[in-house]
Amino acid sequence: MSLVNIFTSYKQEENHFTNGLIALLSLSTPQFIGSFLRDQLSLEPKGGIDSFRVLRGIQGTVDGELCGKDCCIQFETKIASGTLRDEQLCNHLSQLQLR
């Protein structure tokens, strides 16, 4: 399991949110993670989640990711004052095509 440092000093508020979310999930039970993914995101990854990463630990441009044997769920967090730019969306899609 990758470790997430909840005491980092990210400058953007959305990065603080992502770091906190991934940190909480990394400290949670597999049952809670499964429930969170199913209830909040309508996802049911097979084989569970065993890698939790935020920003610097990720190749590409996403804010965070949860990975397991057969899946990788990537997060791009935006707060009310932010929007996902077309350029960001294209970069994310390009990274996914490389996998």
N, C-alpha and C positions, 0 to 999 in steps of 0.2 A: 504494500500500500504506500503510495506517495504521501508525503506530509505536506500540510498547508500551514503556513505561518500566519496566524490571525493577528499578529502584531506588526505587520508590515505597514509602511507609510505610503500607500498609494495616493496619488494626487487627485484623481477623479472620483467623484462620489459613486459612480456606477461600479468602479473597480473595488471600492470598499464593500459594496453590496455583494458583488460576485464572490469576493474573497470570504466574506462571512457565510454566505450560503454554502459554498463548497466546503469550508471548514466544518460547519455544522453537519453536513452530510457525511464527511469523512469520519466524524466521531460517532455517527449513528449506527444502529444495528442494521443488518441486511434487510430485516423485515420492514423497518421504517423507510429505508431507501426505496425498497420495492413499492411500498404504499405511496410514498411521495411521487415517484415517477408515474405510477398508475393513476393516482387521483388528480394530480396537478397537470401532468403532461400527456396523459393517455398513452404511456409507453410501458411495455413489459419486456425489458431486455432478458434474454435467456442467459443463464450462467452467472448472473450477478455482476456487481460493479467492484473492481479491485484497484482502480487508479483514480485519484482525485487531484486535478492540477488547475492552477490559476496562472494566467498571464505569462510570466517569464519561463515557466516550465513547459510551455506549449509552442510547438513549431507552427507558425501561421499567425493569424490575426484575431482569433477568438479570445474572449475574456476568460473562459473556464471550460473544463471538460471532465466528464465522468466516462471511464472506459472499463470494459470487461472483456472477456474472452472473445465474444462475438459482436461487440457493439462499441460505439463511441458517440456519446451525446455531447454536443458542443453548445456552449452558452455565449450569447452576445447580449449583455445587459444594457438596457437603456432606462434612464429615469425620465420623469415627466418632461424635463427641459431638454432632453436629447432626442435625436432621431437617428435611425439607421440610414446612412447615406448610400446611394447607389454604388459608389466605389467600394464601400465596405462589403456590401452584399456580393458584388462580383468577386472580391478577394476571397471571401468565405467559400463561395461556390468553386473557385479555382483550387483552393486547398483540398476541398472534399473530393474533387475529381482526381487528385494526385494519390489518394489513399486507395 
